[in-house]
Amino acid sequence: MPAVEAWAIEPLWVQFEALLPPRLETHPWGCHNPRIPDRIVFDKLVAKLVFGGSHEKHADQSCSATTMRTRLNEWIAAGVFAELEQIVLETYDRVVGLDPADITVDGQITKAACGGEVAGKPPIDRGKLGIKWSRMTDGRGIPLGCVVTGANRHDSPLLRPNAREARAFRARVA
């Protein structure tokens, strides 16, 4: 069962593929295993986003979990996802319309696995382990930005990157 129907995933892949930087072969002898096609890795990452779980859960003989993580990091470093996010926001704004008049920022803490003694110092010491998500949405709940940091961080520094995103978004929409 595919994660997303072909009629929906194919236009995403075409747009995504256009953003990928050209790949140059750097191995001096050219004798290593052939690179797994980007499309296979893209499909695996989409399945991970849709169904959740770890990279290992979605790995099989066509693509390993290590390959998924490595390619994801390559694409992040190349700025592919930042460009894709911009395109998606602009397209959504043209088709549906984003509402920058009412922007909301909210946070969530995901506790560290295992809890108990592994959980760290008491929360009043800001010794929490885990992840803190700070998300920004427009008036209709469409996500505009997200900052991820350690759970021991105070909320106020997380507002700065989201405020910067909000100003940039308002400038794009105006």
C-alpha positions in Angstrom: 0.0 0.0 0.0 1.6 3.3 -1.0 1.9 6.1 1.6 0.3 8.6 -0.8 -1.6 8.0 -4.0 0.4 8.4 -7.3 -1.7 11.3 -8.5 -0.7 13.3 -5.4 2.9 12.2 -5.0 4.1 12.5 -8.6 3.7 16.4 -8.7 5.5 16.6 -5.4 8.3 14.4 -6.7 8.7 16.5 -9.9 8.9 19.7 -7.9 11.3 18.1 -5.3 13.5 16.6 -8.1 13.9 20.1 -9.7 15.3 21.4 -6.4 17.9 18.7 -6.0 21.5 19.9 -6.6 23.4 18.1 -9.3 25.3 15.0 -8.0 28.9 14.6 -9.0 30.6 11.2 -8.7 33.6 11.8 -6.4 34.9 8.3 -5.9 38.3 8.1 -7.5 37.9 4.6 -8.9 34.2 4.5 -9.4 34.1 1.0 -7.9 31.7 1.4 -5.0 28.1 0.3 -4.8 25.8 2.4 -7.1 23.9 5.2 -5.4 20.3 4.4 -4.6 18.0 6.5 -6.8 16.7 9.7 -5.1 13.1 8.7 -6.0 13.3 5.5 -3.8 14.7 7.5 -0.9 12.0 10.2 -1.4 9.2 7.6 -1.3 10.7 6.0 1.8 10.9 9.4 3.6 7.3 10.3 2.6 6.1 6.9 4.0 8.0 7.7 7.2 6.2 11.1 7.4 2.8 9.6 6.7 3.0 6.4 8.8 5.5 7.6 11.5 8.0 5.3 13.1 11.8 5.0 12.7 13.9 4.9 9.6 14.5 1.2 10.4 10.8 0.5 10.2 10.7 1.7 6.6 14.0 0.3 5.5 14.1 -2.8 3.3 16.3 -4.3 0.6 15.7 -1.3 -1.7 16.9 1.3 0.8 18.6 1.1 4.2 17.9 3.3 7.2 21.4 4.7 7.0 20.8 5.7 3.4 17.6 7.5 4.3 19.3 9.4 7.1 22.3 10.3 5.0 20.3 11.5 2.0 17.9 13.5 4.3 20.9 15.2 5.8 22.4 15.9 2.4 19.1 17.5 1.2 18.7 19.6 4.4 22.3 20.9 4.0 21.6 21.7 0.3 18.6 23.8 1.4 16.1 21.7 -0.6 13.5 21.5 2.2 13.7 25.3 2.9 13.0 26.0 -0.8 10.2 23.4 -0.9 8.6 24.9 2.2 8.7 28.4 0.5 7.1 27.0 -2.7 4.4 25.1 -0.7 3.5 28.2 1.3 3.3 30.4 -1.8 1.2 27.9 -3.6 -1.2 27.4 -0.7 -1.5 31.2 -0.4 -2.4 31.5 -4.1 -4.9 28.6 -4.0 -6.5 28.9 -0.6 -5.0 32.0 1.0 -3.0 32.2 4.2 -4.2 34.5 7.0 -1.2 36.3 8.5 -3.4 38.6 10.6 -3.8 36.1 13.3 -0.6 34.2 13.9 -0.3 31.8 16.9 2.8 30.3 18.5 2.6 27.3 20.8 5.0 24.9 22.3 5.1 21.2 23.2 7.6 19.1 25.2 8.3 15.5 24.3 9.8 13.8 27.3 13.0 11.8 27.1 12.5 8.1 26.7 12.6 5.8 29.8 11.8 8.6 32.2 12.6 7.9 35.9 16.3 8.6 36.8 17.1 9.3 33.2 14.7 12.2 33.2 17.3 14.6 34.7 17.0 17.3 37.4 13.6 18.6 38.6 11.8 20.9 36.1 12.4 23.9 38.3 16.1 23.5 37.6 15.4 23.6 33.8 17.1 20.1 33.8 14.5 18.5 31.6 15.6 16.0 29.0 13.7 15.6 25.8 12.6 17.9 22.9 10.7 21.1 22.9 8.8 22.1 19.8 7.7 25.7 19.1 5.3 25.9 16.2 3.8 29.0 14.5 0.5 28.8 12.5 -1.7 31.2 10.7 -5.3 32.0 11.6 -6.6 28.8 9.9 -4.0 26.5 11.5 -1.6 26.2 8.6 1.9 25.7 9.9 4.3 28.5 9.0 7.3 27.7 11.1 8.8 25.3 13.6 11.8 25.5 16.0 13.0 22.3 17.7 15.4 22.5 20.7 16.2 20.8 23.9 13.4 20.6 26.5 15.5 22.5 29.0 15.3 25.7 27.0 13.0 28.6 28.0 10.2 29.4 25.6 11.2 33.1 25.0 14.3 32.4 22.8 12.1 30.1 20.6 9.9 33.1 19.8 12.7 35.0 18.0 13.1 32.5 15.1 9.3 32.2 14.8 8.9 36.0 14.8 11.6 36.3 12.1 9.6 33.7 10.1 6.4 35.6 10.6 7.9 38.9 9.4 9.4 37.1 6.3 6.0 35.5 5.7 4.1 38.7 5.9 6.6 40.4 3.5 6.1 37.5 1.0 2.3 37.6 1.2 2.0 41.4 1.1 
